[in-house]
C-alpha cells in the first residue's frame, strides 16, 4: 500500500472509501471520499472530503483493477462533488476498459 492507492477501511459501524495520503507507523491516513454507515440494518451514504487515520489492519487495498460498477460508483461521487475533471477521467477509463 502506498500514497495515492484507493482503499476500503472496514470498521464495526461503517465502511470508508478513499485514498492513501500517508502511512505512519501502523496507521494509514486516508482522504475520505465516501462513508457507508451501517445502522439498524440500514445503510446511509455520506460523501466527505476530510482526512482520518485508521489502523493498518482495518485498511484493505481497493485496487487499480476496478470493475465497471466500481467506476460507476466513483463517477456518481464525481458528479455529486461537481468534479468535472475527475468525472471525465473516470468516464474515459470506464470506456477504455469496456
Secondary structure, DSSP 8 states (H G I E B T S, - for coil): --TT-EEEEEETTEEEEEEEEEEETTEEEEEEEEEEEEETTEEEEEE---EEEEEGGGEEE--S---HHHHHHHHHHHHHTT-HHHHHHHHHHHHHT-
